[in-house]
Amino acid sequence: MIVLGLDTATADTCVGLYSDTEGLELELARHHRPAPGERPGHAQQLLSLAAAVLHEASLTWTAIDRIAVGVGPGTFTGLRIGVASARALAQASGTQLAGVSTLQALANGAVGDDAPVLACIDARRGEVFVGAWAGGTCLLQTRAVAPADLPALVAGLGGDQLLTVGDGAVRYRDAFGDTANIPADEDRRHHVHGLAVCRLARFAPVADRDALMPDYVRAPDAVRRPRSSATA
């Protein structure tokens, strides 16, 4: 199976290409990480990165068996760009489509075995999105929590030996105290990897293209207010 993986749930734009097809075994990945203070480049970078990995593999869009996309949780704008792009590419190429958890992809890319890992993404508004896995087993369902709740979550999942990764872990390192094993801020394990999206997608159910939606976990930051009777 040849899988193209995309993720734009965080500030990074991530693309991976995986194939275990006989005669074409490969793992390729590209990403764009904005500089400090720079806005995410999802809209500008996603399709060009995807085209770059296909070119490197000497493949065309029609060679892809499945397009995978991280459905979140993460930033609302990023998720909309990623999911809409994946749906459009699947429609144009007639390729299967699958959605995977961005948090699980973050956890999957951080460890090479079945060791437990807590994935933690900055959710803004003073919260983080968290989820924990050991291999393919979910230890903690995805949720949004306050930083003050993190030590108790970690204690229930293995204590200070629990690998904890993601930009949420970096931002709220002090909230964890000594309760978690958090790599250095610049460690690559704090970033979603496109190949992890591909690996998870191999075993994910095929999604209906029009039904695939982002997993926001909580309500959007901006909610349209109902029109008052005076302006109706």
N, C-alpha and C positions, 0 to 999 in steps of 0.2 A: 504494500500500500504506500502511495506517495501522498504525504500530508503537508499542506501549507498552513502554518500557525501564525496567528496575528494577535497582538494584545496592545490596547491603548488605554487601559484602565488607570494606569498611573501616569506620571509625567513622562515616562519613557515610551518610545514607540518601538515595539519588538516584533520581529519576524523570524520564523524558523522554517526550515524545509527538511523533512525526514522521509527516507525511503528504506524499506526493508525488502524491496522487490529484488528477486534474484537477478544478478547482473547490474543492479543499480542500488547499492547500499551506500547511503550518504547521510550526513548530518551537517547542515549549514545554518548559520544564524547571522542576522544583522540587527543592529539597534541604533536608535538615536536617543541620546540623553541630553536634555537641555542644560546649558551652563547655569550656574547660580543666577537667579534673577531673570532668566530667559523663559519665555512661555513655551509650553509643550509644542512640538512640531507635528502632531498627529496628522493633520490634514495635508501638510506639505510632504511628509516623509513616508507615510505608510505604503502607498502604492509604489513609490520609487524603490523602497527597500525590498518589497516583494518581487518586483521586476529584477532587482539585482541578484537575489538568490536564485531565481529561475535561470537567469542568464549564466550565472556561475556553474549551475548544474546542467546547462545546455538543454533545458526543458522549456516547453511552451505551456500556456495556461491549460490547454486541453489534456495535458499529461497528468494533471493533478487528480487524485481519486477523492480527496476530501479536503475541504477548507475548514479550519478550526479557528475559533475566536474566543478570547477571554471575555466572558459576559459580566465580569465584576465580582464583587463590588469595587467601586473606584470612583473617579471623577465623572460627573454626569455628562459633560461635553465629550470627554475622551471615550466613554462607553458608547455614546450615540454614534460617534465617528467609526469606531471599530466594528460594531455590529452592523451598521448600515453598509459599510464597505464590504464586509464578508457576505452579506445577503446579496448585494449587487453583483459581486464576483461569482457567487454560486449560480445566480440566475443567468449571467452572461455565458458561463462555461458549461452549465448543466452538471456541475460538480456537487457531490454530497456536502452537507453543511452540518457542523457539530459545534455546540457551545460547551465550554469548560469553565470551571471556577478559576478566577484570577488568583485568589488566595491559595487554592490547591496547586496551581502552577508555580507560584512563588515557593511554596513548601517543597514541591517536587524537584525544583531546580536547585534547592539548597543542600540536599542530601543525596548520596548515591546508594543508600540502602533503606532499610525499614525503620531507621531511628526516628523517634517522634520529633516533630518540629512545629512550632507555633508561627504562623504567618500573620503579620501585623501591618496593615496599610493605614496611613494617615487619612482619616475620614473628614478632617476639618471640623469646624464647630465644636472643638474640644472633645472629639471622640476618635476612636480607632475602629477599623474593621478587623476582626480576628477570626481565625479558624485554625484547627490543629489536625495534623494527619501523621500516621505512622505507616509508611508505604501507601497502600490504597485504602487503609482503614481510617475513617473519620473519628477523631477523638473529641473534637469540639465543633459543633455546628456553627456556621458563619453567623456573626452577629456584630452589632455596633455597641461598643462599651466605652465608659469613661476611663481615662488613664488611671484613676484611683482604684479601679476594679482589677487592674492587670496583675498585681502580686497574688491575689487570691486565685485567679485563673491559672497562673503558672504553678502555684503550689499544688493545685489539684491535678496537674498534668505531669508532674515529675520534678518540680523544684528547680534548683539552680543549675542542673545539668541539661535542662530543656533548651535546645537550640531555638532561638527566637530571631526572626529575620523580617525585613521590610522597612520602608521609610517611616512607618509608625513606630517601630522599635527604636529607630535612630532618634526620631524627634522626642520620644517620651522615655528615653533611656533612664533618666533620673527617677521616673515613676516606678520603674521595675525594681530599683534599688539593687540588692544582691540576689534577687529571686530568679534571674534568668541568665542564660548564656547568650549574650548578644555580641556578634562579631564587631570588629572595628567599623566605623562609619563608612569607610571607603570600600569595604568588602563587597565583592560582586554578588554575594548571596542575598544582599538586600534588594536586588533587582529581579523582576520577572524575566525569564529566559524563554525565547520563542520556541526552543526545542522542547521545553517542558510542556508547553501548550500542545505541541504535536504528539508527544508521548501519551498524554492523557486522552487526546482525541481519538487515538486508535481504538480505545475501548469504550468511548462515549456513544450513546445512541444517536442515530442520525436525526437531525431536527427538521421540522417543517420550516421551510425558508421564511414564510410569512408569519410564523408563530414565534420565531426566535427573538427574544427580547433581552435587554440588559437586566441584570439582577442588582437593582439599586440598594436593596436591603432596607433603606429608610426613605422617607419622603424627600423630594428634591429641595435644594436650598431655596429656590424661588418658586412659590406656588401662586398661580393666578387667582386673584381675588374675585369673588362673585360680583357681578354688576349690581349696583344698588338700584332701587326702584326709580330714583331720581334721574338716572342716566339710561334706564332701559328704554 
